[in-house]
Amino acid sequence: MNWDSIYKAETVEDMLEIFHDEVQRDPKQVLSKLALDLETLYVRFDNNQEQRGLVGDCNLLGQITGLEAVRAECITLLKERGEWPPKRN
């Protein structure tokens, strides 16, 4: 395993740990919070005007992957509770 894979894996683990309690309490709220954060990170990743380089790309990809993992955990929990997919009005 190379350094960038290790870094991304650690970031994913950190994100899951940071959000764990909040996901257990209110996964719907976490999903709504994550939506804008992920959108912003994807835009930043596509826009490389800052010339962030390999380390910056790895950092950004680690954050995106971590938040996507948290998002997946929220959806899994909501499915287990029978609250996914959300009902439309």
N, C-alpha and C positions, 0 to 999 in steps of 0.2 A: 504494500500500500504506500502511495506517495504522500507527501506532506499536504497537498491540497485536498485529497480525499479524507485524510485524517482530520484536517481543520473543519471541513464541511460536516463530517460525522459528529464532531464535538459540538459544533454550533447547533445542529439539529437536536442533540441530546439536551443542550442547555436551554433551548427554546421550549422543548417539551416540559422540562423541569420548572422553568419560570412560570409557564402558563397552566401547569397541572391543576392547582387548586381552583383557579378561576374557571377552567374548563369544566371541572366537576360541579361547581356551583351554578354556572349559567353559560352553557355552551352557545346559546343563541346570541348573547351579548358579545361573547368573544368573536364569533363569526362576523358580526357587524363591525367590530373594531378592526379586525384583520383585513377586511375588504379594501379599505382605503390605504392601509399600510402596504399591502401586496401590490396594489395598483401603482403606488408611488415607486416601490422598489423595481417593478418591471419597467417603468418609464426610465428610471435612472440607469438600469442595465442597458437598455437600448440606446440611450443617449450618453455617449462616452466623450463628451467635450472636455471633461476634466482630466482625461488621459490617466485613468486610475491604474492601468497596468495589470499584471498577473495577480499580484497580491490583492489589489482592490477588487478585481473581478471575483477572486476566490471568496473574499469577505462578503461581497454582495450576493453571490450565489449561495453562500452558507446561510445568510439571513433569509433569502427567498425560500430555500429548501426547508429551513426550520419552521418558518411561518406556514408553509404548505402542509408540513407534518402536523402542526397544531390544528390547522383547518380540518385535516382528515380525521384527527382525533375527535374534534367537535362533531363532525357529521356522523362518525361511528357511534358516538354516545347518543346523539339524537335518534339515530335509527334504532338503537337498543331500547330507547324510551318510547318508541312509536311516534316520534315527533318529526320524522323526516320522510319524505320531502315536506316542506312547509305547505300548508293549505292556503289556497288562494281565495280571496273574498269574492 
